[in-house]
Amino acid sequence: MASTTRITVTLPTEQVDELKKLTDNVSGYVAEAVARQIRHQLLGDDLRRYQEQHGVFTEEELAEARTRIFGTQSNGAEPAAA
């Protein structure tokens, strides 16, 4: 198990109320959300760095990436954002 550090955060009361409706493990829920955000930012940094070195992604490259990530879209519609 990874080591942990206890911290204090301040959130709007409404968010805390909704969070407690979703989970009994607030620390785990928040840790997962933070990990997801860190991965998102690191991926964005990697993609920006790649484009700086190799140029902007083409529409074909973006379409291939969407297909690999989301599968084939039979109706041509964009997948909903997560």
PDB file of N, CA, C and O in Angstrom:
ATOM      1  N   MET A   1       0.842  -1.174   0.000  1.00  0.00           N
ATOM      2  CA  MET A   1       0.000   0.000   0.000  1.00  0.00           C
ATOM      3  C   MET A   1       0.892   1.243   0.000  1.00  0.00           C
ATOM      4  O   MET A   1       1.926   1.270   0.667  1.00  0.00           O
ATOM      5  N   ALA A   2       0.493   2.255  -0.740  1.00  0.00           N
ATOM      6  CA  ALA A   2       1.265   3.491  -0.832  1.00  0.00           C
ATOM      7  C   ALA A   2       1.201   4.241   0.488  1.00  0.00           C
ATOM      8  O   ALA A   2       0.214   4.175   1.221  1.00  0.00           O
ATOM      9  N   SER A   3       2.280   4.952   0.766  1.00  0.00           N
ATOM     10  CA  SER A   3       2.265   5.763   1.981  1.00  0.00           C
ATOM     11  C   SER A   3       1.279   6.918   1.794  1.00  0.00           C
ATOM     12  O   SER A   3       0.984   7.312   0.666  1.00  0.00           O
ATOM     13  N   THR A   4       0.786   7.444   2.877  1.00  0.00           N
ATOM     14  CA  THR A   4      -0.188   8.526   2.804  1.00  0.00           C
ATOM     15  C   THR A   4       0.260   9.680   3.686  1.00  0.00           C
ATOM     16  O   THR A   4       1.061   9.511   4.605  1.00  0.00           O
ATOM     17  N   THR A   5      -0.276  10.856   3.385  1.00  0.00           N
ATOM     18  CA  THR A   5      -0.047  12.055   4.178  1.00  0.00           C
ATOM     19  C   THR A   5      -1.401  12.678   4.458  1.00  0.00           C
ATOM     20  O   THR A   5      -2.218  12.846   3.552  1.00  0.00           O
ATOM     21  N   ARG A   6      -1.627  13.010   5.681  1.00  0.00           N
ATOM     22  CA  ARG A   6      -2.892  13.622   6.058  1.00  0.00           C
ATOM     23  C   ARG A   6      -2.823  15.123   5.777  1.00  0.00           C
ATOM     24  O   ARG A   6      -1.882  15.797   6.197  1.00  0.00           O
ATOM     25  N   ILE A   7      -3.828  15.641   5.063  1.00  0.00           N
ATOM     26  CA  ILE A   7      -3.918  17.066   4.784  1.00  0.00           C
ATOM     27  C   ILE A   7      -5.328  17.539   5.086  1.00  0.00           C
ATOM     28  O   ILE A   7      -6.236  16.732   5.285  1.00  0.00           O
ATOM     29  N   THR A   8      -5.499  18.821   5.119  1.00  0.00           N
ATOM     30  CA  THR A   8      -6.817  19.409   5.301  1.00  0.00           C
ATOM     31  C   THR A   8      -7.169  20.182   4.038  1.00  0.00           C
ATOM     32  O   THR A   8      -6.361  20.962   3.534  1.00  0.00           O
ATOM     33  N   VAL A   9      -8.367  19.966   3.534  1.00  0.00           N
ATOM     34  CA  VAL A   9      -8.849  20.729   2.377  1.00  0.00           C
ATOM     35  C   VAL A   9     -10.170  21.388   2.750  1.00  0.00           C
ATOM     36  O   VAL A   9     -10.897  20.908   3.620  1.00  0.00           O
ATOM     37  N   THR A  10     -10.463  22.482   2.084  1.00  0.00           N
ATOM     38  CA  THR A  10     -11.719  23.191   2.306  1.00  0.00           C
ATOM     39  C   THR A  10     -12.542  23.110   1.028  1.00  0.00           C
ATOM     40  O   THR A  10     -12.076  23.480  -0.049  1.00  0.00           O
ATOM     41  N   LEU A  11     -13.765  22.625   1.160  1.00  0.00           N
ATOM     42  CA  LEU A  11     -14.674  22.488   0.025  1.00  0.00           C
ATOM     43  C   LEU A  11     -15.990  23.179   0.355  1.00  0.00           C
ATOM     44  O   LEU A  11     -16.343  23.311   1.527  1.00  0.00           O
ATOM     45  N   PRO A  12     -16.714  23.618  -0.660  1.00  0.00           N
ATOM     46  CA  PRO A  12     -18.052  24.165  -0.411  1.00  0.00           C
ATOM     47  C   PRO A  12     -18.935  23.108   0.256  1.00  0.00           C
ATOM     48  O   PRO A  12     -18.872  21.929  -0.096  1.00  0.00           O
ATOM     49  N   THR A  13     -19.741  23.525   1.201  1.00  0.00           N
ATOM     50  CA  THR A  13     -20.609  22.617   1.958  1.00  0.00           C
ATOM     51  C   THR A  13     -21.476  21.767   1.044  1.00  0.00           C
ATOM     52  O   THR A  13     -21.680  20.583   1.309  1.00  0.00           O
ATOM     53  N   GLU A  14     -21.985  22.356  -0.025  1.00  0.00           N
ATOM     54  CA  GLU A  14     -22.852  21.617  -0.945  1.00  0.00           C
ATOM     55  C   GLU A  14     -22.091  20.457  -1.588  1.00  0.00           C
ATOM     56  O   GLU A  14     -22.648  19.375  -1.773  1.00  0.00           O
ATOM     57  N   GLN A  15     -20.826  20.681  -1.926  1.00  0.00           N
ATOM     58  CA  GLN A  15     -20.034  19.604  -2.520  1.00  0.00           C
ATOM     59  C   GLN A  15     -19.790  18.489  -1.516  1.00  0.00           C
ATOM     60  O   GLN A  15     -19.852  17.311  -1.865  1.00  0.00           O
ATOM     61  N   VAL A  16     -19.515  18.854  -0.287  1.00  0.00           N
ATOM     62  CA  VAL A  16     -19.282  17.843   0.751  1.00  0.00           C
ATOM     63  C   VAL A  16     -20.549  17.028   0.969  1.00  0.00           C
ATOM     64  O   VAL A  16     -20.486  15.805   1.097  1.00  0.00           O
ATOM     65  N   ASP A  17     -21.695  17.693   1.011  1.00  0.00           N
ATOM     66  CA  ASP A  17     -22.965  16.981   1.186  1.00  0.00           C
ATOM     67  C   ASP A  17     -23.191  15.973   0.064  1.00  0.00           C
ATOM     68  O   ASP A  17     -23.574  14.832   0.324  1.00  0.00           O
ATOM     69  N   GLU A  18     -22.958  16.383  -1.176  1.00  0.00           N
ATOM     70  CA  GLU A  18     -23.133  15.480  -2.319  1.00  0.00           C
ATOM     71  C   GLU A  18     -22.093  14.373  -2.305  1.00  0.00           C
ATOM     72  O   GLU A  18     -22.403  13.226  -2.630  1.00  0.00           O
ATOM     73  N   LEU A  19     -20.870  14.701  -1.936  1.00  0.00           N
ATOM     74  CA  LEU A  19     -19.808  13.706  -1.866  1.00  0.00           C
ATOM     75  C   LEU A  19     -20.149  12.608  -0.876  1.00  0.00           C
ATOM     76  O   LEU A  19     -19.935  11.429  -1.159  1.00  0.00           O
ATOM     77  N   LYS A  20     -20.670  12.976   0.268  1.00  0.00           N
ATOM     78  CA  LYS A  20     -21.027  11.986   1.290  1.00  0.00           C
ATOM     79  C   LYS A  20     -22.191  11.109   0.852  1.00  0.00           C
ATOM     80  O   LYS A  20     -22.344   9.992   1.347  1.00  0.00           O
ATOM     81  N   LYS A  21     -23.019  11.605  -0.077  1.00  0.00           N
ATOM     82  CA  LYS A  21     -24.092  10.779  -0.633  1.00  0.00           C
ATOM     83  C   LYS A  21     -23.513   9.716  -1.581  1.00  0.00           C
ATOM     84  O   LYS A  21     -24.087   8.640  -1.748  1.00  0.00           O
ATOM     85  N   LEU A  22     -22.380  10.035  -2.190  1.00  0.00           N
ATOM     86  CA  LEU A  22     -21.777   9.142  -3.172  1.00  0.00           C
ATOM     87  C   LEU A  22     -20.897   8.065  -2.570  1.00  0.00           C
ATOM     88  O   LEU A  22     -20.780   6.975  -3.130  1.00  0.00           O
ATOM     89  N   THR A  23     -20.272   8.358  -1.425  1.00  0.00           N
ATOM     90  CA  THR A  23     -19.291   7.417  -0.887  1.00  0.00           C
ATOM     91  C   THR A  23     -19.149   7.545   0.622  1.00  0.00           C
ATOM     92  O   THR A  23     -19.371   8.607   1.204  1.00  0.00           O
ATOM     93  N   ASP A  24     -18.775   6.434   1.232  1.00  0.00           N
ATOM     94  CA  ASP A  24     -18.409   6.447   2.651  1.00  0.00           C
ATOM     95  C   ASP A  24     -16.912   6.682   2.808  1.00  0.00           C
ATOM     96  O   ASP A  24     -16.438   6.978   3.904  1.00  0.00           O
ATOM     97  N   ASN A  25     -16.169   6.550   1.712  1.00  0.00           N
ATOM     98  CA  ASN A  25     -14.717   6.702   1.734  1.00  0.00           C
ATOM     99  C   ASN A  25     -14.337   7.992   1.007  1.00  0.00           C
ATOM    100  O   ASN A  25     -13.899   7.962  -0.143  1.00  0.00           O
ATOM    101  N   VAL A  26     -14.508   9.113   1.686  1.00  0.00           N
ATOM    102  CA  VAL A  26     -14.241  10.413   1.077  1.00  0.00           C
ATOM    103  C   VAL A  26     -12.769  10.518   0.670  1.00  0.00           C
ATOM    104  O   VAL A  26     -12.467  10.995  -0.424  1.00  0.00           O
ATOM    105  N   SER A  27     -11.861  10.082   1.527  1.00  0.00           N
ATOM    106  CA  SER A  27     -10.435  10.160   1.202  1.00  0.00           C
ATOM    107  C   SER A  27     -10.111   9.375  -0.065  1.00  0.00           C
ATOM    108  O   SER A  27      -9.387   9.872  -0.927  1.00  0.00           O
ATOM    109  N   GLY A  28     -10.631   8.171  -0.189  1.00  0.00           N
ATOM    110  CA  GLY A  28     -10.390   7.367  -1.378  1.00  0.00           C
ATOM    111  C   GLY A  28     -10.970   8.001  -2.623  1.00  0.00           C
ATOM    112  O   GLY A  28     -10.345   7.991  -3.684  1.00  0.00           O
ATOM    113  N   TYR A  29     -12.163   8.554  -2.494  1.00  0.00           N
ATOM    114  CA  TYR A  29     -12.828   9.200  -3.625  1.00  0.00           C
ATOM    115  C   TYR A  29     -12.017  10.399  -4.097  1.00  0.00           C
ATOM    116  O   TYR A  29     -11.793  10.571  -5.295  1.00  0.00           O
ATOM    117  N   VAL A  30     -11.576  11.227  -3.154  1.00  0.00           N
ATOM    118  CA  VAL A  30     -10.796  12.409  -3.494  1.00  0.00           C
ATOM    119  C   VAL A  30      -9.442  12.008  -4.073  1.00  0.00           C
ATOM    120  O   VAL A  30      -8.988  12.613  -5.044  1.00  0.00           O
ATOM    121  N   ALA A  31      -8.787  10.992  -3.492  1.00  0.00           N
ATOM    122  CA  ALA A  31      -7.504  10.530  -4.003  1.00  0.00           C
ATOM    123  C   ALA A  31      -7.630  10.055  -5.452  1.00  0.00           C
ATOM    124  O   ALA A  31      -6.763  10.337  -6.279  1.00  0.00           O
ATOM    125  N   GLU A  32      -8.713   9.334  -5.755  1.00  0.00           N
ATOM    126  CA  GLU A  32      -8.943   8.873  -7.120  1.00  0.00           C
ATOM    127  C   GLU A  32      -9.157  10.048  -8.069  1.00  0.00           C
ATOM    128  O   GLU A  32      -8.633  10.049  -9.183  1.00  0.00           O
ATOM    129  N   ALA A  33      -9.918  11.044  -7.638  1.00  0.00           N
ATOM    130  CA  ALA A  33     -10.167  12.225  -8.465  1.00  0.00           C
ATOM    131  C   ALA A  33      -8.870  12.995  -8.720  1.00  0.00           C
ATOM    132  O   ALA A  33      -8.635  13.462  -9.835  1.00  0.00           O
ATOM    133  N   VAL A  34      -8.037  13.129  -7.700  1.00  0.00           N
ATOM    134  CA  VAL A  34      -6.759  13.825  -7.857  1.00  0.00           C
ATOM    135  C   VAL A  34      -5.852  13.045  -8.809  1.00  0.00           C
ATOM    136  O   VAL A  34      -5.218  13.645  -9.677  1.00  0.00           O
ATOM    137  N   ALA A  35      -5.781  11.745  -8.667  1.00  0.00           N
ATOM    138  CA  ALA A  35      -4.953  10.914  -9.553  1.00  0.00           C
ATOM    139  C   ALA A  35      -5.417  11.058 -10.994  1.00  0.00           C
ATOM    140  O   ALA A  35      -4.592  11.171 -11.901  1.00  0.00           O
ATOM    141  N   ARG A  36      -6.730  11.056 -11.218  1.00  0.00           N
ATOM    142  CA  ARG A  36      -7.278  11.205 -12.568  1.00  0.00           C
ATOM    143  C   ARG A  36      -6.894  12.567 -13.148  1.00  0.00           C
ATOM    144  O   ARG A  36      -6.524  12.658 -14.318  1.00  0.00           O
ATOM    145  N   GLN A  37      -6.978  13.618 -12.345  1.00  0.00           N
ATOM    146  CA  GLN A  37      -6.630  14.963 -12.819  1.00  0.00           C
ATOM    147  C   GLN A  37      -5.146  15.056 -13.143  1.00  0.00           C
ATOM    148  O   GLN A  37      -4.771  15.672 -14.142  1.00  0.00           O
ATOM    149  N   ILE A  38      -4.303  14.460 -12.322  1.00  0.00           N
ATOM    150  CA  ILE A  38      -2.861  14.461 -12.590  1.00  0.00           C
ATOM    151  C   ILE A  38      -2.572  13.745 -13.905  1.00  0.00           C
ATOM    152  O   ILE A  38      -1.804  14.248 -14.726  1.00  0.00           O
ATOM    153  N   ARG A  39      -3.183  12.566 -14.117  1.00  0.00           N
ATOM    154  CA  ARG A  39      -2.989  11.839 -15.385  1.00  0.00           C
ATOM    155  C   ARG A  39      -3.437  12.690 -16.567  1.00  0.00           C
ATOM    156  O   ARG A  39      -2.764  12.727 -17.597  1.00  0.00           O
ATOM    157  N   HIS A  40      -4.562  13.369 -16.424  1.00  0.00           N
ATOM    158  CA  HIS A  40      -5.110  14.220 -17.485  1.00  0.00           C
ATOM    159  C   HIS A  40      -4.116  15.335 -17.831  1.00  0.00           C
ATOM    160  O   HIS A  40      -3.851  15.590 -19.006  1.00  0.00           O
ATOM    161  N   GLN A  41      -3.575  15.990 -16.817  1.00  0.00           N
ATOM    162  CA  GLN A  41      -2.624  17.069 -17.060  1.00  0.00           C
ATOM    163  C   GLN A  41      -1.326  16.558 -17.669  1.00  0.00           C
ATOM    164  O   GLN A  41      -0.783  17.190 -18.575  1.00  0.00           O
ATOM    165  N   LEU A  42      -0.820  15.424 -17.190  1.00  0.00           N
ATOM    166  CA  LEU A  42       0.410  14.861 -17.748  1.00  0.00           C
ATOM    167  C   LEU A  42       0.221  14.461 -19.210  1.00  0.00           C
ATOM    168  O   LEU A  42       1.103  14.692 -20.038  1.00  0.00           O
ATOM    169  N   LEU A  43      -0.918  13.868 -19.523  1.00  0.00           N
ATOM    170  CA  LEU A  43      -1.206  13.500 -20.907  1.00  0.00           C
ATOM    171  C   LEU A  43      -1.283  14.747 -21.778  1.00  0.00           C
ATOM    172  O   LEU A  43      -0.740  14.761 -22.883  1.00  0.00           O
ATOM    173  N   GLY A  44      -1.947  15.791 -21.298  1.00  0.00           N
ATOM    174  CA  GLY A  44      -2.023  17.041 -22.051  1.00  0.00           C
ATOM    175  C   GLY A  44      -0.644  17.619 -22.311  1.00  0.00           C
ATOM    176  O   GLY A  44      -0.362  18.092 -23.412  1.00  0.00           O
ATOM    177  N   ASP A  45       0.220  17.583 -21.296  1.00  0.00           N
ATOM    178  CA  ASP A  45       1.597  18.058 -21.466  1.00  0.00           C
ATOM    179  C   ASP A  45       2.325  17.246 -22.524  1.00  0.00           C
ATOM    180  O   ASP A  45       3.017  17.806 -23.374  1.00  0.00           O
ATOM    181  N   ASP A  46       2.170  15.915 -22.473  1.00  0.00           N
ATOM    182  CA  ASP A  46       2.814  15.042 -23.454  1.00  0.00           C
ATOM    183  C   ASP A  46       2.324  15.342 -24.869  1.00  0.00           C
ATOM    184  O   ASP A  46       3.118  15.399 -25.808  1.00  0.00           O
ATOM    185  N   LEU A  47       1.013  15.534 -25.018  1.00  0.00           N
ATOM    186  CA  LEU A  47       0.456  15.816 -26.341  1.00  0.00           C
ATOM    187  C   LEU A  47       0.938  17.163 -26.878  1.00  0.00           C
ATOM    188  O   LEU A  47       1.252  17.277 -28.063  1.00  0.00           O
ATOM    189  N   ARG A  48       1.000  18.178 -26.022  1.00  0.00           N
ATOM    190  CA  ARG A  48       1.505  19.483 -26.453  1.00  0.00           C
ATOM    191  C   ARG A  48       2.976  19.385 -26.878  1.00  0.00           C
ATOM    192  O   ARG A  48       3.373  19.946 -27.899  1.00  0.00           O
ATOM    193  N   ARG A  49       3.773  18.673 -26.088  1.00  0.00           N
ATOM    194  CA  ARG A  49       5.191  18.493 -26.409  1.00  0.00           C
ATOM    195  C   ARG A  49       5.355  17.762 -27.749  1.00  0.00           C
ATOM    196  O   ARG A  49       6.195  18.138 -28.567  1.00  0.00           O
ATOM    197  N   TYR A  50       4.558  16.729 -27.962  1.00  0.00           N
ATOM    198  CA  TYR A  50       4.619  15.978 -29.222  1.00  0.00           C
ATOM    199  C   TYR A  50       4.320  16.908 -30.403  1.00  0.00           C
ATOM    200  O   TYR A  50       5.031  16.896 -31.408  1.00  0.00           O
ATOM    201  N   GLN A  51       3.264  17.710 -30.268  1.00  0.00           N
ATOM    202  CA  GLN A  51       2.893  18.598 -31.371  1.00  0.00           C
ATOM    203  C   GLN A  51       3.942  19.682 -31.609  1.00  0.00           C
ATOM    204  O   GLN A  51       4.152  20.101 -32.748  1.00  0.00           O
ATOM    205  N   GLU A  52       4.597  20.135 -30.552  1.00  0.00           N
ATOM    206  CA  GLU A  52       5.670  21.111 -30.726  1.00  0.00           C
ATOM    207  C   GLU A  52       6.819  20.507 -31.535  1.00  0.00           C
ATOM    208  O   GLU A  52       7.450  21.202 -32.332  1.00  0.00           O
ATOM    209  N   GLN A  53       7.087  19.230 -31.335  1.00  0.00           N
ATOM    210  CA  GLN A  53       8.196  18.564 -32.013  1.00  0.00           C
ATOM    211  C   GLN A  53       7.828  18.048 -33.408  1.00  0.00           C
ATOM    212  O   GLN A  53       8.658  18.049 -34.317  1.00  0.00           O
ATOM    213  N   HIS A  54       6.558  17.600 -33.568  1.00  0.00           N
ATOM    214  CA  HIS A  54       6.171  16.902 -34.801  1.00  0.00           C
ATOM    215  C   HIS A  54       5.064  17.587 -35.588  1.00  0.00           C
ATOM    216  O   HIS A  54       4.681  17.104 -36.654  1.00  0.00           O
ATOM    217  N   GLY A  55       4.552  18.679 -35.096  1.00  0.00           N
ATOM    218  CA  GLY A  55       3.469  19.370 -35.792  1.00  0.00           C
ATOM    219  C   GLY A  55       2.104  18.977 -35.258  1.00  0.00           C
ATOM    220  O   GLY A  55       1.951  17.990 -34.538  1.00  0.00           O
ATOM    221  N   VAL A  56       1.125  19.775 -35.631  1.00  0.00           N
ATOM    222  CA  VAL A  56      -0.252  19.583 -35.170  1.00  0.00           C
ATOM    223  C   VAL A  56      -0.811  18.276 -35.725  1.00  0.00           C
ATOM    224  O   VAL A  56      -0.511  17.893 -36.856  1.00  0.00           O
ATOM    225  N   PHE A  57      -1.625  17.597 -34.920  1.00  0.00           N
ATOM    226  CA  PHE A  57      -2.260  16.366 -35.363  1.00  0.00           C
ATOM    227  C   PHE A  57      -3.183  16.651 -36.542  1.00  0.00           C
ATOM    228  O   PHE A  57      -3.890  17.658 -36.560  1.00  0.00           O
ATOM    229  N   THR A  58      -3.169  15.749 -37.530  1.00  0.00           N
ATOM    230  CA  THR A  58      -4.066  15.888 -38.678  1.00  0.00           C
ATOM    231  C   THR A  58      -5.452  15.369 -38.302  1.00  0.00           C
ATOM    232  O   THR A  58      -5.617  14.668 -37.303  1.00  0.00           O
ATOM    233  N   GLU A  59      -6.434  15.720 -39.109  1.00  0.00           N
ATOM    234  CA  GLU A  59      -7.797  15.213 -38.873  1.00  0.00           C
ATOM    235  C   GLU A  59      -7.829  13.687 -38.951  1.00  0.00           C
ATOM    236  O   GLU A  59      -8.579  13.045 -38.216  1.00  0.00           O
ATOM    237  N   GLU A  60      -7.024  13.110 -39.832  1.00  0.00           N
ATOM    238  CA  GLU A  60      -6.969  11.659 -39.957  1.00  0.00           C
ATOM    239  C   GLU A  60      -6.409  11.031 -38.676  1.00  0.00           C
ATOM    240  O   GLU A  60      -6.931  10.028 -38.189  1.00  0.00           O
ATOM    241  N   GLU A  61      -5.353  11.623 -38.143  1.00  0.00           N
ATOM    242  CA  GLU A  61      -4.772  11.109 -36.891  1.00  0.00           C
ATOM    243  C   GLU A  61      -5.774  11.216 -35.742  1.00  0.00           C
ATOM    244  O   GLU A  61      -5.898  10.297 -34.933  1.00  0.00           O
ATOM    245  N   LEU A  62      -6.487  12.343 -35.675  1.00  0.00           N
ATOM    246  CA  LEU A  62      -7.489  12.520 -34.619  1.00  0.00           C
ATOM    247  C   LEU A  62      -8.631  11.516 -34.770  1.00  0.00           C
ATOM    248  O   LEU A  62      -9.112  10.964 -33.780  1.00  0.00           O
ATOM    249  N   ALA A  63      -9.063  11.281 -36.011  1.00  0.00           N
ATOM    250  CA  ALA A  63     -10.137  10.308 -36.250  1.00  0.00           C
ATOM    251  C   ALA A  63      -9.699   8.909 -35.842  1.00  0.00           C
ATOM    252  O   ALA A  63     -10.470   8.167 -35.234  1.00  0.00           O
ATOM    253  N   GLU A  64      -8.452   8.542 -36.176  1.00  0.00           N
ATOM    254  CA  GLU A  64      -7.942   7.226 -35.792  1.00  0.00           C
ATOM    255  C   GLU A  64      -7.871   7.099 -34.273  1.00  0.00           C
ATOM    256  O   GLU A  64      -8.215   6.056 -33.717  1.00  0.00           O
ATOM    257  N   ALA A  65      -7.427   8.152 -33.611  1.00  0.00           N
ATOM    258  CA  ALA A  65      -7.343   8.127 -32.144  1.00  0.00           C
ATOM    259  C   ALA A  65      -8.733   7.963 -31.535  1.00  0.00           C
ATOM    260  O   ALA A  65      -8.911   7.183 -30.600  1.00  0.00           O
ATOM    261  N   ARG A  66      -9.720   8.695 -32.059  1.00  0.00           N
ATOM    262  CA  ARG A  66     -11.093   8.564 -31.537  1.00  0.00           C
ATOM    263  C   ARG A  66     -11.605   7.145 -31.707  1.00  0.00           C
ATOM    264  O   ARG A  66     -12.242   6.598 -30.806  1.00  0.00           O
ATOM    265  N   THR A  67     -11.328   6.544 -32.863  1.00  0.00           N
ATOM    266  CA  THR A  67     -11.777   5.177 -33.114  1.00  0.00           C
ATOM    267  C   THR A  67     -11.107   4.204 -32.143  1.00  0.00           C
ATOM    268  O   THR A  67     -11.759   3.303 -31.615  1.00  0.00           O
ATOM    269  N   ARG A  68      -9.816   4.385 -31.909  1.00  0.00           N
ATOM    270  CA  ARG A  68      -9.110   3.504 -30.971  1.00  0.00           C
ATOM    271  C   ARG A  68      -9.612   3.668 -29.546  1.00  0.00           C
ATOM    272  O   ARG A  68      -9.699   2.695 -28.796  1.00  0.00           O
ATOM    273  N   ILE A  69      -9.939   4.883 -29.179  1.00  0.00           N
ATOM    274  CA  ILE A  69     -10.380   5.147 -27.804  1.00  0.00           C
ATOM    275  C   ILE A  69     -11.840   4.769 -27.597  1.00  0.00           C
ATOM    276  O   ILE A  69     -12.186   4.093 -26.629  1.00  0.00           O
ATOM    277  N   PHE A  70     -12.699   5.216 -28.525  1.00  0.00           N
ATOM    278  CA  PHE A  70     -14.142   5.080 -28.326  1.00  0.00           C
ATOM    279  C   PHE A  70     -14.793   4.003 -29.171  1.00  0.00           C
ATOM    280  O   PHE A  70     -15.964   3.685 -28.966  1.00  0.00           O
ATOM    281  N   GLY A  71     -14.062   3.437 -30.115  1.00  0.00           N
ATOM    282  CA  GLY A  71     -14.662   2.466 -31.023  1.00  0.00           C
ATOM    283  C   GLY A  71     -15.274   3.179 -32.215  1.00  0.00           C
ATOM    284  O   GLY A  71     -15.251   4.408 -32.291  1.00  0.00           O
ATOM    285  N   THR A  72     -15.816   2.414 -33.136  1.00  0.00           N
ATOM    286  CA  THR A  72     -16.404   2.973 -34.341  1.00  0.00           C
ATOM    287  C   THR A  72     -17.719   3.646 -34.011  1.00  0.00           C
ATOM    288  O   THR A  72     -18.563   3.090 -33.308  1.00  0.00           O
ATOM    289  N   GLN A  73     -17.881   4.851 -34.529  1.00  0.00           N
ATOM    290  CA  GLN A  73     -19.134   5.589 -34.352  1.00  0.00           C
ATOM    291  C   GLN A  73     -19.978   5.375 -35.603  1.00  0.00           C
ATOM    292  O   GLN A  73     -19.681   5.922 -36.665  1.00  0.00           O
ATOM    293  N   SER A  74     -21.030   4.575 -35.469  1.00  0.00           N
ATOM    294  CA  SER A  74     -21.830   4.222 -36.636  1.00  0.00           C
ATOM    295  C   SER A  74     -22.630   5.391 -37.175  1.00  0.00           C
ATOM    296  O   SER A  74     -22.885   5.450 -38.377  1.00  0.00           O
ATOM    297  N   ASN A  75     -23.035   6.330 -36.319  1.00  0.00           N
ATOM    298  CA  ASN A  75     -23.852   7.452 -36.786  1.00  0.00           C
ATOM    299  C   ASN A  75     -23.038   8.702 -37.061  1.00  0.00           C
ATOM    300  O   ASN A  75     -23.599   9.741 -37.409  1.00  0.00           O
ATOM    301  N   GLY A  76     -21.705   8.618 -36.909  1.00  0.00           N
ATOM    302  CA  GLY A  76     -20.853   9.760 -37.192  1.00  0.00           C
ATOM    303  C   GLY A  76     -20.849  10.794 -36.087  1.00  0.00           C
ATOM    304  O   GLY A  76     -20.170  11.814 -36.200  1.00  0.00           O
ATOM    305  N   ALA A  77     -21.587  10.556 -35.030  1.00  0.00           N
ATOM    306  CA  ALA A  77     -21.665  11.524 -33.939  1.00  0.00           C
ATOM    307  C   ALA A  77     -20.435  11.431 -33.049  1.00  0.00           C
ATOM    308  O   ALA A  77     -19.830  10.368 -32.906  1.00  0.00           O
ATOM    309  N   GLU A  78     -20.086  12.543 -32.466  1.00  0.00           N
ATOM    310  CA  GLU A  78     -18.976  12.567 -31.514  1.00  0.00           C
ATOM    311  C   GLU A  78     -19.421  11.881 -30.233  1.00  0.00           C
ATOM    312  O   GLU A  78     -20.573  12.030 -29.826  1.00  0.00           O
ATOM    313  N   PRO A  79     -18.540  11.138 -29.597  1.00  0.00           N
ATOM    314  CA  PRO A  79     -18.879  10.527 -28.310  1.00  0.00           C
ATOM    315  C   PRO A  79     -19.033  11.596 -27.240  1.00  0.00           C
ATOM    316  O   PRO A  79     -18.409  12.655 -27.315  1.00  0.00           O
ATOM    317  N   ALA A  80     -19.854  11.319 -26.257  1.00  0.00           N
ATOM    318  CA  ALA A  80     -20.058  12.271 -25.168  1.00  0.00           C
ATOM    319  C   ALA A  80     -18.795  12.367 -24.331  1.00  0.00           C
ATOM    320  O   ALA A  80     -18.096  11.374 -24.128  1.00  0.00           O
ATOM    321  N   ALA A  81     -18.507  13.571 -23.848  1.00  0.00           N
ATOM    322  CA  ALA A  81     -17.334  13.768 -23.000  1.00  0.00           C
ATOM    323  C   ALA A  81     -17.573  13.122 -21.639  1.00  0.00           C
ATOM    324  O   ALA A  81     -18.690  13.121 -21.122  1.00  0.00           O
ATOM    325  N   ALA A  82     -16.508  12.577 -21.075  1.00  0.00           N
ATOM    326  CA  ALA A  82     -16.615  11.929 -19.761  1.00  0.00           C
ATOM    327  C   ALA A  82     -16.523  12.921 -18.648  1.00  0.00           C
ATOM    328  O   ALA A  82     -16.595  12.544 -17.478  1.00  0.00           O
TER     329      ALA A  82
END
